[in-house]
Amino acid sequence: MAVPETDGWVYEGYEPVDGQSYVCSAYVAALLREGGIFGDIEINATEFTPGDISDLNIFDDNGDDRPDVCIGADPKLPYC
């Protein structure tokens, strides 16, 4: 039977790497969660894949609100 991995699982007996384990996309999702990007939404970071991370719509892409320094640095980039 398969059980989805959940945040906070601690792996033991694999010296010297005992402790929590994250693949790259899960690590990024955990950082975004701890940074407040998801607000009050509860997420399990270990369920995120690289595709999930790249599909997140977390950037403000309203070009009108970008500071002049951002527009000057890259006029075509829709976020700062």
Biopython code that builds the backbone (N, CA, C, O; Angstrom):
import numpy as np
from Bio.PDB.StructureBuilder import StructureBuilder

atoms = [
    (1, "MET", "N", (0.848, -1.166, 0.000)),
    (1, "MET", "CA", (0.000, 0.000, 0.000)),
    (1, "MET", "C", (0.900, 1.238, 0.000)),
    (1, "MET", "O", (1.888, 1.289, 0.732)),
    (2, "ALA", "N", (0.564, 2.214, -0.803)),
    (2, "ALA", "CA", (1.331, 3.453, -0.874)),
    (2, "ALA", "C", (0.711, 4.504, 0.040)),
    (2, "ALA", "O", (-0.510, 4.637, 0.125)),
    (3, "VAL", "N", (1.571, 5.238, 0.712)),
    (3, "VAL", "CA", (1.142, 6.327, 1.586)),
    (3, "VAL", "C", (1.889, 7.581, 1.130)),
    (3, "VAL", "O", (3.116, 7.558, 1.030)),
    (4, "PRO", "N", (1.179, 8.669, 0.852)),
    (4, "PRO", "CA", (1.876, 9.887, 0.446)),
    (4, "PRO", "C", (2.774, 10.392, 1.564)),
    (4, "PRO", "O", (2.395, 10.396, 2.735)),
    (5, "GLU", "N", (3.954, 10.810, 1.184)),
    (5, "GLU", "CA", (4.868, 11.396, 2.159)),
    (5, "GLU", "C", (4.287, 12.719, 2.635)),
    (5, "GLU", "O", (3.712, 13.464, 1.841)),
    (6, "THR", "N", (4.427, 13.013, 3.898)),
    (6, "THR", "CA", (3.923, 14.275, 4.437)),
    (6, "THR", "C", (5.076, 15.085, 5.002)),
    (6, "THR", "O", (6.108, 14.540, 5.395)),
    (7, "ASP", "N", (4.883, 16.396, 5.034)),
    (7, "ASP", "CA", (5.897, 17.276, 5.605)),
    (7, "ASP", "C", (6.162, 16.885, 7.048)),
    (7, "ASP", "O", (5.248, 16.529, 7.792)),
    (8, "GLY", "N", (7.404, 16.957, 7.420)),
    (8, "GLY", "CA", (7.761, 16.681, 8.804)),
    (8, "GLY", "C", (8.206, 15.256, 9.077)),
    (8, "GLY", "O", (8.680, 14.968, 10.176)),
    (9, "TRP", "N", (8.068, 14.353, 8.109)),
    (9, "TRP", "CA", (8.565, 12.999, 8.334)),
    (9, "TRP", "C", (10.061, 13.059, 8.575)),
    (9, "TRP", "O", (10.789, 13.741, 7.854)),
    (10, "VAL", "N", (10.513, 12.348, 9.582)),
    (10, "VAL", "CA", (11.933, 12.296, 9.907)),
    (10, "VAL", "C", (12.443, 10.902, 9.576)),
    (10, "VAL", "O", (11.905, 9.894, 10.033)),
    (11, "TYR", "N", (13.487, 10.875, 8.774)),
    (11, "TYR", "CA", (14.094, 9.608, 8.372)),
    (11, "TYR", "C", (15.280, 9.324, 9.278)),
    (11, "TYR", "O", (16.137, 10.183, 9.487)),
    (12, "GLU", "N", (15.322, 8.110, 9.813)),
    (12, "GLU", "CA", (16.393, 7.731, 10.729)),
    (12, "GLU", "C", (17.073, 6.473, 10.222)),
    (12, "GLU", "O", (16.471, 5.666, 9.513)),
    (13, "GLY", "N", (18.339, 6.318, 10.597)),
    (13, "GLY", "CA", (19.085, 5.124, 10.220)),
    (13, "GLY", "C", (19.817, 5.267, 8.903)),
    (13, "GLY", "O", (20.327, 4.288, 8.359)),
    (14, "TYR", "N", (19.871, 6.487, 8.390)),
    (14, "TYR", "CA", (20.569, 6.731, 7.135)),
    (14, "TYR", "C", (21.702, 7.732, 7.362)),
    (14, "TYR", "O", (21.797, 8.740, 6.662)),
    (15, "GLU", "N", (22.567, 7.443, 8.352)),
    (15, "GLU", "CA", (23.669, 8.345, 8.690)),
    (15, "GLU", "C", (24.468, 8.651, 7.444)),
    (15, "GLU", "O", (24.659, 7.726, 6.654)),
    (16, "PRO", "N", (24.939, 9.810, 7.194)),
    (16, "PRO", "CA", (24.825, 11.043, 7.986)),
    (16, "PRO", "C", (23.672, 11.935, 7.544)),
    (16, "PRO", "O", (23.701, 13.141, 7.788)),
    (17, "VAL", "N", (22.678, 11.377, 6.913)),
    (17, "VAL", "CA", (21.597, 12.204, 6.371)),
    (17, "VAL", "C", (20.278, 12.011, 7.112)),
    (17, "VAL", "O", (19.212, 12.175, 6.518)),
    (18, "ASP", "N", (20.329, 11.672, 8.377)),
    (18, "ASP", "CA", (19.097, 11.561, 9.164)),
    (18, "ASP", "C", (18.369, 12.906, 9.180)),
    (18, "ASP", "O", (19.001, 13.959, 9.105)),
    (19, "GLY", "N", (17.066, 12.867, 9.276)),
    (19, "GLY", "CA", (16.282, 14.086, 9.392)),
    (19, "GLY", "C", (15.256, 14.187, 8.291)),
    (19, "GLY", "O", (14.935, 13.195, 7.637)),
    (20, "GLN", "N", (14.739, 15.383, 8.084)),
    (20, "GLN", "CA", (13.737, 15.607, 7.046)),
    (20, "GLN", "C", (14.418, 15.581, 5.682)),
    (20, "GLN", "O", (15.587, 15.941, 5.547)),
    (21, "SER", "N", (13.676, 15.156, 4.694)),
    (21, "SER", "CA", (14.221, 15.054, 3.346)),
    (21, "SER", "C", (13.256, 15.690, 2.355)),
    (21, "SER", "O", (12.059, 15.401, 2.370)),
    (22, "TYR", "N", (13.780, 16.557, 1.495)),
    (22, "TYR", "CA", (12.972, 17.213, 0.464)),
    (22, "TYR", "C", (13.696, 17.116, -0.875)),
    (22, "TYR", "O", (14.910, 17.308, -0.939)),
    (23, "VAL", "N", (12.966, 16.822, -1.932)),
    (23, "VAL", "CA", (13.517, 16.998, -3.276)),
    (23, "VAL", "C", (13.410, 18.479, -3.602)),
    (23, "VAL", "O", (12.767, 19.230, -2.869)),
    (24, "CYS", "N", (14.029, 18.904, -4.690)),
    (24, "CYS", "CA", (14.141, 20.345, -4.981)),
    (24, "CYS", "C", (12.791, 21.053, -5.019)),
    (24, "CYS", "O", (12.644, 22.118, -4.418)),
    (25, "SER", "N", (11.817, 20.496, -5.699)),
    (25, "SER", "CA", (10.524, 21.176, -5.823)),
    (25, "SER", "C", (9.792, 21.238, -4.489)),
    (25, "SER", "O", (9.131, 22.235, -4.196)),
    (26, "ALA", "N", (9.898, 20.199, -3.685)),
    (26, "ALA", "CA", (9.260, 20.207, -2.366)),
    (26, "ALA", "C", (9.932, 21.230, -1.458)),
    (26, "ALA", "O", (9.270, 21.889, -0.657)),
    (27, "TYR", "N", (11.239, 21.358, -1.586)),
    (27, "TYR", "CA", (11.975, 22.343, -0.783)),
    (27, "TYR", "C", (11.525, 23.760, -1.142)),
    (27, "TYR", "O", (11.300, 24.583, -0.255)),
    (28, "VAL", "N", (11.395, 24.043, -2.432)),
    (28, "VAL", "CA", (10.940, 25.361, -2.874)),
    (28, "VAL", "C", (9.519, 25.617, -2.374)),
    (28, "VAL", "O", (9.223, 26.710, -1.893)),
    (29, "ALA", "N", (8.639, 24.620, -2.483)),
    (29, "ALA", "CA", (7.264, 24.781, -2.007)),
    (29, "ALA", "C", (7.240, 25.058, -0.508)),
    (29, "ALA", "O", (6.447, 25.877, -0.045)),
    (30, "ALA", "N", (8.101, 24.385, 0.257)),
    (30, "ALA", "CA", (8.171, 24.618, 1.702)),
    (30, "ALA", "C", (8.662, 26.033, 2.000)),
    (30, "ALA", "O", (8.155, 26.687, 2.912)),
    (31, "LEU", "N", (9.644, 26.506, 1.236)),
    (31, "LEU", "CA", (10.129, 27.883, 1.429)),
    (31, "LEU", "C", (9.046, 28.898, 1.104)),
    (31, "LEU", "O", (8.868, 29.874, 1.832)),
    (32, "LEU", "N", (8.322, 28.673, 0.014)),
    (32, "LEU", "CA", (7.233, 29.588, -0.344)),
    (32, "LEU", "C", (6.143, 29.584, 0.727)),
    (32, "LEU", "O", (5.599, 30.633, 1.072)),
    (33, "ARG", "N", (5.830, 28.402, 1.249)),
    (33, "ARG", "CA", (4.811, 28.301, 2.294)),
    (33, "ARG", "C", (5.244, 29.072, 3.533)),
    (33, "ARG", "O", (4.466, 29.842, 4.095)),
    (34, "GLU", "N", (6.491, 28.864, 3.958)),
    (34, "GLU", "CA", (6.986, 29.536, 5.161)),
    (34, "GLU", "C", (7.107, 31.040, 4.944)),
    (34, "GLU", "O", (7.033, 31.812, 5.900)),
    (35, "GLY", "N", (7.291, 31.462, 3.695)),
    (35, "GLY", "CA", (7.358, 32.880, 3.373)),
    (35, "GLY", "C", (5.998, 33.538, 3.257)),
    (35, "GLY", "O", (5.914, 34.751, 3.070)),
    (36, "GLY", "N", (4.926, 32.754, 3.365)),
    (36, "GLY", "CA", (3.576, 33.305, 3.366)),
    (36, "GLY", "C", (2.947, 33.443, 1.992)),
    (36, "GLY", "O", (1.884, 34.053, 1.872)),
    (37, "ILE", "N", (3.559, 32.904, 0.962)),
    (37, "ILE", "CA", (3.039, 33.041, -0.402)),
    (37, "ILE", "C", (1.643, 32.427, -0.531)),
    (37, "ILE", "O", (0.809, 32.945, -1.273)),
    (38, "PHE", "N", (1.383, 31.338, 0.177)),
    (38, "PHE", "CA", (0.105, 30.637, 0.047)),
    (38, "PHE", "C", (-0.966, 31.158, 1.002)),
    (38, "PHE", "O", (-2.097, 30.670, 0.984)),
    (39, "GLY", "N", (-0.630, 32.126, 1.821)),
    (39, "GLY", "CA", (-1.609, 32.685, 2.752)),
    (39, "GLY", "C", (-2.074, 31.633, 3.750)),
    (39, "GLY", "O", (-1.258, 30.944, 4.363)),
    (40, "ASP", "N", (-3.391, 31.513, 3.910)),
    (40, "ASP", "CA", (-3.963, 30.577, 4.878)),
    (40, "ASP", "C", (-4.183, 29.182, 4.313)),
    (40, "ASP", "O", (-4.686, 28.303, 5.013)),
    (41, "ILE", "N", (-3.813, 28.971, 3.063)),
    (41, "ILE", "CA", (-4.010, 27.658, 2.443)),
    (41, "ILE", "C", (-2.997, 26.675, 3.023)),
    (41, "ILE", "O", (-1.796, 26.949, 3.035)),
    (42, "GLU", "N", (-3.482, 25.533, 3.501)),
    (42, "GLU", "CA", (-2.583, 24.503, 4.014)),
    (42, "GLU", "C", (-2.115, 23.633, 2.857)),
    (42, "GLU", "O", (-2.932, 23.071, 2.126)),
    (43, "ILE", "N", (-0.805, 23.521, 2.689)),
    (43, "ILE", "CA", (-0.258, 22.686, 1.624)),
    (43, "ILE", "C", (0.694, 21.660, 2.206)),
    (43, "ILE", "O", (1.254, 21.856, 3.285)),
    (44, "ASN", "N", (0.868, 20.578, 1.492)),
    (44, "ASN", "CA", (1.861, 19.564, 1.815)),
    (44, "ASN", "C", (2.957, 19.718, 0.762)),
    (44, "ASN", "O", (2.791, 19.283, -0.377)),
    (45, "ALA", "N", (4.066, 20.332, 1.141)),
    (45, "ALA", "CA", (5.116, 20.679, 0.186)),
    (45, "ALA", "C", (5.677, 19.461, -0.536)),
    (45, "ALA", "O", (6.107, 19.577, -1.684)),
    (46, "THR", "N", (5.684, 18.314, 0.098)),
    (46, "THR", "CA", (6.269, 17.129, -0.527)),
    (46, "THR", "C", (5.449, 16.606, -1.699)),
    (46, "THR", "O", (5.909, 15.726, -2.428)),
    (47, "GLU", "N", (4.255, 17.127, -1.891)),
    (47, "GLU", "CA", (3.441, 16.706, -3.024)),
    (47, "GLU", "C", (3.680, 17.553, -4.272)),
    (47, "GLU", "O", (3.113, 17.262, -5.326)),
    (48, "PHE", "N", (4.507, 18.595, -4.176)),
    (48, "PHE", "CA", (4.770, 19.472, -5.309)),
    (48, "PHE", "C", (5.831, 18.869, -6.220)),
    (48, "PHE", "O", (6.845, 18.345, -5.760)),
    (49, "THR", "N", (5.575, 18.955, -7.524)),
    (49, "THR", "CA", (6.547, 18.525, -8.532)),
    (49, "THR", "C", (7.170, 19.779, -9.152)),
    (49, "THR", "O", (6.661, 20.879, -8.938)),
    (50, "PRO", "N", (8.261, 19.636, -9.916)),
    (50, "PRO", "CA", (8.818, 20.813, -10.588)),
    (50, "PRO", "C", (7.786, 21.518, -11.471)),
    (50, "PRO", "O", (7.775, 22.747, -11.542)),
    (51, "GLY", "N", (6.926, 20.761, -12.140)),
    (51, "GLY", "CA", (5.883, 21.368, -12.970)),
    (51, "GLY", "C", (4.898, 22.177, -12.147)),
    (51, "GLY", "O", (4.443, 23.236, -12.579)),
    (52, "ASP", "N", (4.563, 21.677, -10.953)),
    (52, "ASP", "CA", (3.650, 22.417, -10.072)),
    (52, "ASP", "C", (4.258, 23.756, -9.675)),
    (52, "ASP", "O", (3.569, 24.776, -9.659)),
    (53, "ILE", "N", (5.535, 23.752, -9.357)),
    (53, "ILE", "CA", (6.207, 24.990, -8.952)),
    (53, "ILE", "C", (6.203, 25.994, -10.095)),
    (53, "ILE", "O", (5.914, 27.173, -9.890)),
    (54, "SER", "N", (6.525, 25.526, -11.305)),
    (54, "SER", "CA", (6.583, 26.461, -12.436)),
    (54, "SER", "C", (5.198, 26.947, -12.852)),
    (54, "SER", "O", (5.088, 27.998, -13.484)),
    (55, "ASP", "N", (4.145, 26.218, -12.517)),
    (55, "ASP", "CA", (2.788, 26.623, -12.869)),
    (55, "ASP", "C", (2.151, 27.579, -11.853)),
    (55, "ASP", "O", (1.080, 28.128, -12.110)),
    (56, "LEU", "N", (2.800, 27.779, -10.711)),
    (56, "LEU", "CA", (2.229, 28.676, -9.711)),
    (56, "LEU", "C", (2.140, 30.094, -10.275)),
    (56, "LEU", "O", (3.070, 30.578, -10.919)),
    (57, "ASN", "N", (1.044, 30.727, -10.031)),
    (57, "ASN", "CA", (0.852, 32.096, -10.484)),
    (57, "ASN", "C", (1.092, 33.025, -9.292)),
    (57, "ASN", "O", (0.151, 33.581, -8.727)),
    (58, "ILE", "N", (2.363, 33.185, -8.919)),
    (58, "ILE", "CA", (2.697, 33.934, -7.705)),
    (58, "ILE", "C", (3.305, 35.300, -7.997)),
    (58, "ILE", "O", (3.554, 36.077, -7.075)),
    (59, "PHE", "N", (3.547, 35.600, -9.275)),
    (59, "PHE", "CA", (4.141, 36.885, -9.612)),
    (59, "PHE", "C", (3.058, 37.873, -10.015)),
    (59, "PHE", "O", (2.076, 37.506, -10.662)),
    (60, "ASP", "N", (3.244, 39.125, -9.630)),
    (60, "ASP", "CA", (2.352, 40.192, -10.049)),
    (60, "ASP", "C", (2.789, 40.593, -11.448)),
    (60, "ASP", "O", (3.798, 41.278, -11.610)),
    (61, "ASP", "N", (2.047, 40.177, -12.448)),
    (61, "ASP", "CA", (2.463, 40.445, -13.825)),
    (61, "ASP", "C", (1.725, 41.634, -14.444)),
    (61, "ASP", "O", (1.635, 41.753, -15.666)),
    (62, "ASN", "N", (1.208, 42.497, -13.596)),
    (62, "ASN", "CA", (0.591, 43.725, -14.081)),
    (62, "ASN", "C", (1.717, 44.734, -14.298)),
    (62, "ASN", "O", (2.177, 45.375, -13.353)),
    (63, "GLY", "N", (2.158, 44.870, -15.554)),
    (63, "GLY", "CA", (3.304, 45.706, -15.879)),
    (63, "GLY", "C", (3.153, 47.163, -15.482)),
    (63, "GLY", "O", (4.155, 47.859, -15.317)),
    (64, "ASP", "N", (1.938, 47.636, -15.326)),
    (64, "ASP", "CA", (1.727, 49.040, -14.981)),
    (64, "ASP", "C", (2.176, 49.366, -13.566)),
    (64, "ASP", "O", (2.457, 50.526, -13.263)),
    (65, "ASP", "N", (2.251, 48.371, -12.696)),
    (65, "ASP", "CA", (2.595, 48.602, -11.299)),
    (65, "ASP", "C", (4.083, 48.449, -11.019)),
    (65, "ASP", "O", (4.514, 48.638, -9.881)),
    (66, "ARG", "N", (4.874, 48.113, -12.026)),
    (66, "ARG", "CA", (6.299, 47.901, -11.779)),
    (66, "ARG", "C", (7.014, 49.229, -11.551)),
    (66, "ARG", "O", (6.712, 50.221, -12.216)),
    (67, "PRO", "N", (7.970, 49.250, -10.604)),
    (67, "PRO", "CA", (8.769, 50.463, -10.400)),
    (67, "PRO", "C", (9.607, 50.779, -11.641)),
    (67, "PRO", "O", (9.943, 49.883, -12.416)),
    (68, "ASP", "N", (9.935, 52.043, -11.820)),
    (68, "ASP", "CA", (10.714, 52.466, -12.984)),
    (68, "ASP", "C", (12.041, 51.730, -13.097)),
    (68, "ASP", "O", (12.498, 51.447, -14.204)),
    (69, "VAL", "N", (12.667, 51.414, -11.966)),
    (69, "VAL", "CA", (13.949, 50.720, -12.007)),
    (69, "VAL", "C", (13.792, 49.329, -12.628)),
    (69, "VAL", "O", (14.694, 48.863, -13.325)),
    (70, "CYS", "N", (12.674, 48.670, -12.387)),
    (70, "CYS", "CA", (12.419, 47.353, -12.978)),
    (70, "CYS", "C", (12.157, 47.470, -14.479)),
    (70, "CYS", "O", (12.660, 46.676, -15.273)),
    (71, "ILE", "N", (11.375, 48.456, -14.849)),
    (71, "ILE", "CA", (11.073, 48.673, -16.261)),
    (71, "ILE", "C", (12.349, 49.022, -17.016)),
    (71, "ILE", "O", (12.557, 48.565, -18.140)),
    (72, "GLY", "N", (13.197, 49.829, -16.399)),
    (72, "GLY", "CA", (14.460, 50.200, -17.022)),
    (72, "GLY", "C", (15.408, 49.017, -17.177)),
    (72, "GLY", "O", (16.137, 48.925, -18.165)),
    (73, "ALA", "N", (15.397, 48.117, -16.205)),
    (73, "ALA", "CA", (16.282, 46.953, -16.262)),
    (73, "ALA", "C", (15.847, 45.944, -17.300)),
    (73, "ALA", "O", (16.686, 45.348, -17.975)),
    (74, "ASP", "N", (14.541, 45.741, -17.438)),
    (74, "ASP", "CA", (14.020, 44.785, -18.428)),
    (74, "ASP", "C", (12.594, 45.186, -18.785)),
    (74, "ASP", "O", (11.648, 44.764, -18.120)),
    (75, "PRO", "N", (12.433, 45.992, -19.821)),
    (75, "PRO", "CA", (11.116, 46.527, -20.155)),
    (75, "PRO", "C", (10.082, 45.459, -20.544)),
    (75, "PRO", "O", (8.881, 45.685, -20.393)),
    (76, "LYS", "N", (10.527, 44.313, -21.037)),
    (76, "LYS", "CA", (9.585, 43.291, -21.511)),
    (76, "LYS", "C", (9.175, 42.290, -20.426)),
    (76, "LYS", "O", (8.187, 41.574, -20.591)),
    (77, "LEU", "N", (9.914, 42.237, -19.335)),
    (77, "LEU", "CA", (9.592, 41.299, -18.259)),
    (77, "LEU", "C", (8.340, 41.776, -17.541)),
    (77, "LEU", "O", (8.293, 42.920, -17.088)),
    (78, "PRO", "N", (7.302, 40.909, -17.425)),
    (78, "PRO", "CA", (6.027, 41.380, -16.867)),
    (78, "PRO", "C", (6.008, 41.490, -15.336)),
    (78, "PRO", "O", (4.994, 41.896, -14.769)),
    (79, "TYR", "N", (7.085, 41.145, -14.673)),
    (79, "TYR", "CA", (7.140, 41.275, -13.210)),
    (79, "TYR", "C", (8.500, 41.820, -12.814)),
    (79, "TYR", "O", (9.434, 41.825, -13.616)),
    (80, "CYS", "N", (8.607, 42.282, -11.567)),
    (80, "CYS", "CA", (9.842, 42.903, -11.103)),
    (80, "CYS", "C", (10.656, 41.898, -10.302)),
    (80, "CYS", "O", (11.739, 42.226, -9.818)),
]
sb = StructureBuilder()
sb.init_structure("model")
sb.init_model(0)
sb.init_chain("A")
sb.init_seg("    ")
for serial, (resi, resn, name, xyz) in enumerate(atoms, 1):
    if name == "N":
        sb.init_residue(resn, " ", resi, " ")
    sb.init_atom(name, np.array(xyz, "f"), 0.0, 1.0, " ", f" {name:<3s}", serial, name[0])
structure = sb.get_structure()
